[in-house]
């Protein structure tokens, strides 16, 4: 399924590239990324963190349970 999604262009695996382009263009003071837990340990997550650090951003990451912060879902 992953290979097929790449072939038919329905994949979102390259979206981190678009995020990095946007950050490089706008150069915001702060960036908040919310994603699924596996993203942080994925190659795309590692690339995002590495590039942000190279650009001088302080990166803090973690996996949090929304219920612990009042989230209902």
Secondary structure, DSSP 8 states (H G I E B T S, - for coil): -HHHHHHTT---TTHHHHHHHHHHHH--S-------GGGGGSHHHHHHHHHHHHTT---------GGGGT---
